[in-house]
Amino acid sequence: MTATGVEYIKDGDHVSATYTVQAKPGLETWTRMEDPAFAKTQSELFKSNGSGMLSGLPVAYAFLPLKDIDEDGKLARLAEKLFLETSPVSTLQIEWLKDDRVAFLQLAGYDRFMPGTLQAPEPGVNYISSSVILLHPFFKGSVHISSNDPTAAPVIDHNYLDNEFDVQVLVEGYKLIRKIYENAPLKDLVDHEVSPGPAFQSDAELAEYAKKVIGSTYHPIATASMLPREDGGVVDERLKVYGTANLRVVSTARDT
């Protein structure tokens, strides 16, 4: 790639940490679908009249710009201290910090136990979970070939949360999701918090927890950006690498 004059852009990823509560007794969540007899009943309900648990999508999303989670300006001050490689992509990302149309945090809600905690679910217990998702992280990972053997696994360095800004966005996300669950209508459905749990209250403790449970949402981005070449792009609209005659990059990692 370097020989063609195309700048190599390391990849980032949407990463998430999970928040989980145990539901009050009597509340049925998607956990019940683990029971074959219950799942069969729900399938029959849906086939007969379009009702039951299969009739809806038990997921909810919220997308928040930086201003909605940065009341005291702490995140803005941390962003000013970031050291970034000079590129059109990095410049645009900094501009997004001040753009209320660009979400930096996603909150997702599910009526089930979601992976990404230090705890394991108890059989037969109903849970409600939320994912706290970092949408525009400033960490950059990398993927490199490990040998000339095409079947050999690549060397992958996620480099998650290598800067304090990314960490604190997740911390603020945890604090916000707690407030949401502590108020109606969700408050009326919650028995108690499972994760992070009562041992993690301060910003430092929540940061520690986030670092332990952080995981991928499987949205790797920007390994081969489809952008104009002058904006740091690697491939054009036909997926051809700039500066080459017949080399294309086609993968789910391509970002537009």
C-alpha positions as CSV (number, residue, x, y, z in Angstrom):
1,M,0.0,0.0,0.0
2,T,2.8,2.4,0.9
3,A,4.4,1.9,-2.5
4,T,1.2,3.3,-4.2
5,G,1.4,6.4,-2.1
6,V,-1.8,5.5,-0.2
7,E,-1.6,6.2,3.5
8,Y,-2.3,3.2,5.7
9,I,-5.1,3.9,8.1
10,K,-5.3,1.7,11.2
11,D,-8.7,0.4,12.2
12,G,-11.0,1.3,15.0
13,D,-14.0,-0.5,16.4
14,H,-17.3,0.2,18.1
15,V,-16.7,-1.2,21.6
16,S,-19.2,-1.8,24.4
17,A,-19.5,-2.6,28.0
18,T,-22.7,-4.2,29.5
19,Y,-25.0,-3.0,32.2
20,T,-27.4,-5.7,33.7
21,V,-30.2,-5.8,36.2
22,Q,-32.3,-8.7,37.5
23,A,-36.0,-8.2,36.7
24,K,-38.6,-8.4,39.4
25,P,-40.4,-11.7,39.8
26,G,-43.2,-12.2,37.4
27,L,-41.7,-10.2,34.6
28,E,-41.2,-12.4,31.6
29,T,-38.2,-11.6,29.4
30,W,-36.6,-13.3,26.4
31,T,-34.9,-15.6,28.9
32,R,-38.1,-17.6,28.9
33,M,-37.5,-18.6,25.3
34,E,-34.8,-20.9,26.6
35,D,-37.6,-23.2,27.7
36,P,-38.5,-25.3,24.6
37,A,-42.2,-25.7,25.6
38,F,-42.5,-21.9,26.1
39,A,-40.7,-21.2,22.8
40,K,-43.1,-23.6,21.0
41,T,-46.1,-21.8,22.5
42,Q,-44.8,-18.4,21.4
43,S,-44.1,-19.7,17.9
44,E,-47.6,-21.1,17.6
45,L,-49.1,-17.7,18.8
46,F,-47.1,-15.8,16.2
47,K,-48.1,-18.2,13.4
48,S,-51.8,-18.1,14.4
49,N,-52.4,-14.4,15.0
50,G,-49.1,-12.5,15.0
51,S,-49.0,-12.1,18.7
52,G,-46.6,-13.2,21.5
53,M,-42.9,-12.6,22.1
54,L,-42.0,-13.1,18.4
55,S,-44.3,-10.3,17.3
56,G,-41.9,-7.5,18.3
57,L,-38.2,-6.7,18.4
58,P,-37.1,-6.5,22.0
59,V,-34.4,-4.0,21.5
60,A,-34.2,-0.2,22.0
61,Y,-31.5,2.3,21.0
62,A,-30.5,5.8,21.9
63,F,-27.8,7.9,20.2
64,L,-26.2,10.8,22.1
65,P,-23.9,13.6,21.0
66,L,-21.1,14.6,23.3
67,K,-23.0,17.5,24.8
68,D,-25.6,15.2,26.3
69,I,-23.0,13.3,28.4
70,D,-20.6,16.1,29.1
71,E,-22.4,18.6,31.4
72,D,-19.2,19.7,33.2
73,G,-17.0,19.9,30.1
74,K,-14.6,17.1,31.3
75,L,-14.8,15.2,28.1
76,A,-14.1,18.2,26.0
77,R,-11.0,19.0,28.0
78,L,-9.8,15.5,27.7
79,A,-10.3,15.7,23.9
80,E,-8.1,18.7,23.7
81,K,-5.2,16.7,25.1
82,L,-5.5,13.9,22.6
83,F,-2.4,13.2,20.5
84,L,-3.5,12.1,17.0
85,E,-1.8,11.3,13.8
86,T,-2.4,14.2,11.4
87,S,-4.8,13.1,8.7
88,P,-8.1,14.3,7.2
89,V,-9.9,11.5,9.1
90,S,-8.5,12.6,12.5
91,T,-9.3,16.2,11.7
92,L,-12.9,15.3,10.9
93,Q,-13.3,13.2,14.1
94,I,-12.2,16.2,16.2
95,E,-14.7,18.4,14.4
96,W,-17.4,15.9,15.2
97,L,-16.9,16.5,18.9
98,K,-18.6,19.9,18.5
99,D,-21.3,18.7,16.2
100,D,-24.6,17.9,17.9
101,R,-25.7,15.9,14.9
102,V,-23.0,13.3,15.5
103,A,-23.5,10.7,18.3
104,F,-20.5,9.6,20.3
105,L,-22.4,7.2,22.6
106,Q,-25.0,4.6,21.9
107,L,-27.2,3.0,24.6
108,A,-28.9,-0.2,23.7
109,G,-31.5,-2.1,25.7
110,Y,-32.4,-5.8,25.6
111,D,-34.8,-7.9,27.6
112,R,-32.3,-10.6,28.3
113,F,-28.9,-11.3,29.8
114,M,-26.2,-10.0,27.5
115,P,-22.5,-11.2,27.5
116,G,-19.9,-8.7,28.6
117,T,-20.0,-8.8,32.4
118,L,-18.0,-10.4,35.2
119,Q,-21.0,-12.3,36.3
120,A,-22.8,-15.4,34.9
121,P,-26.5,-15.6,34.5
122,E,-28.5,-17.8,36.9
123,P,-30.8,-20.4,35.4
124,G,-34.4,-19.4,35.3
125,V,-33.8,-15.8,36.3
126,N,-35.1,-13.0,34.1
127,Y,-32.7,-10.1,33.2
128,I,-32.7,-6.8,31.4
129,S,-29.5,-5.6,29.9
130,S,-28.1,-2.5,28.2
131,S,-24.9,-2.0,26.2
132,V,-22.9,1.2,26.6
133,I,-21.3,1.6,23.2
134,L,-18.5,3.9,22.1
135,L,-19.3,5.0,18.6
136,H,-16.3,7.2,17.6
137,P,-13.3,5.9,19.6
138,F,-9.9,7.6,19.3
139,F,-8.0,4.4,19.9
140,K,-6.7,2.8,16.7
141,G,-5.8,-0.9,16.4
142,S,-4.0,-2.7,13.7
143,V,-4.0,-6.0,11.7
144,H,-0.9,-7.3,10.1
145,I,0.1,-10.5,8.3
146,S,2.1,-12.9,10.5
147,S,3.9,-14.9,7.8
148,N,3.9,-15.7,4.1
149,D,1.5,-18.6,4.8
150,P,-1.9,-17.4,3.6
151,T,-3.6,-19.7,6.1
152,A,-1.8,-18.3,9.1
153,A,-3.8,-16.1,11.5
154,P,-3.0,-12.4,11.4
155,V,-1.5,-10.4,14.2
156,I,-4.4,-8.3,15.7
157,D,-3.8,-5.6,18.2
158,H,-7.2,-4.0,19.2
159,N,-5.5,-1.4,21.3
160,Y,-8.8,-0.7,23.1
161,L,-9.1,2.3,25.4
162,D,-5.5,3.5,25.0
163,N,-6.6,7.1,25.9
164,E,-8.5,8.6,28.8
165,F,-11.2,10.2,26.6
166,D,-12.5,6.9,25.4
167,V,-12.5,5.5,28.9
168,Q,-14.4,8.5,30.3
169,V,-17.1,8.4,27.6
170,L,-17.9,4.8,28.8
171,V,-17.9,6.0,32.4
172,E,-20.4,8.7,31.6
173,G,-22.4,6.2,29.7
174,Y,-22.6,3.9,32.8
175,K,-23.6,6.8,35.0
176,L,-26.4,7.8,32.6
177,I,-27.7,4.3,32.1
178,R,-27.9,3.9,35.9
179,K,-30.0,7.1,36.1
180,I,-32.4,5.7,33.5
181,Y,-32.9,2.4,35.3
182,E,-33.3,4.3,38.6
183,N,-36.4,6.1,37.3
184,A,-39.8,5.1,36.0
185,P,-40.8,3.2,34.0
186,L,-37.7,0.9,34.2
187,K,-37.4,1.4,38.0
188,D,-40.7,-0.5,38.4
189,L,-39.3,-3.5,36.6
190,V,-36.0,-3.8,38.4
191,D,-35.2,-6.0,41.4
192,H,-31.5,-5.1,41.7
193,E,-28.4,-4.2,39.7
194,V,-26.2,-7.2,38.7
195,S,-23.4,-5.5,36.8
196,P,-21.4,-3.5,37.4
197,G,-22.9,-3.9,40.8
198,P,-22.6,-2.0,44.1
199,A,-18.8,-2.4,44.3
200,F,-18.4,0.0,41.4
201,Q,-19.6,3.5,42.2
202,S,-16.9,6.1,41.7
203,D,-15.7,7.2,38.2
204,A,-12.4,5.4,38.9
205,E,-14.2,2.2,39.8
206,L,-16.4,2.3,36.8
207,A,-13.4,3.0,34.6
208,E,-11.8,-0.1,36.1
209,Y,-14.9,-2.2,35.4
210,A,-15.2,-1.0,31.8
211,K,-11.6,-1.9,31.1
212,K,-12.3,-5.4,32.4
213,V,-15.4,-6.1,30.4
214,I,-14.9,-4.1,27.2
215,G,-15.6,-6.0,24.1
216,S,-16.2,-5.6,20.4
217,T,-19.6,-5.0,18.7
218,Y,-18.0,-6.5,15.6
219,H,-18.0,-3.2,13.6
220,P,-14.4,-2.8,12.7
221,I,-14.0,0.3,10.7
222,A,-11.5,2.3,8.6
223,T,-9.1,-0.4,7.6
224,A,-9.7,0.6,4.0
225,S,-11.8,3.7,4.0
226,M,-13.9,4.5,0.9
227,L,-13.2,8.2,0.7
228,P,-11.6,10.6,-1.7
229,R,-7.9,10.0,-1.8
230,E,-7.2,13.6,-0.6
231,D,-9.4,12.8,2.5
232,G,-7.3,9.8,3.5
233,G,-9.3,7.3,1.5
234,V,-7.8,3.9,0.5
235,V,-10.3,2.7,-2.0
236,D,-12.6,4.4,-4.5
237,E,-16.3,3.8,-5.1
238,R,-15.5,0.6,-7.1
239,L,-13.4,-0.7,-4.1
240,K,-10.1,-0.3,-6.1
241,V,-7.1,0.8,-4.2
242,Y,-5.8,4.2,-5.3
243,G,-2.6,4.0,-7.3
244,T,-3.2,0.4,-8.5
245,A,-4.6,-1.1,-11.7
246,N,-6.4,-4.2,-10.4
247,L,-6.1,-4.4,-6.6
248,R,-9.4,-4.2,-4.7
249,V,-10.3,-4.5,-1.1
250,V,-13.7,-6.1,-0.4
251,S,-14.5,-6.8,3.3
252,T,-16.9,-6.0,6.1
253,A,-14.2,-3.7,7.5
254,R,-14.7,-1.1,4.7
255,D,-16.1,2.1,6.1
256,T,-18.0,4.7,4.1
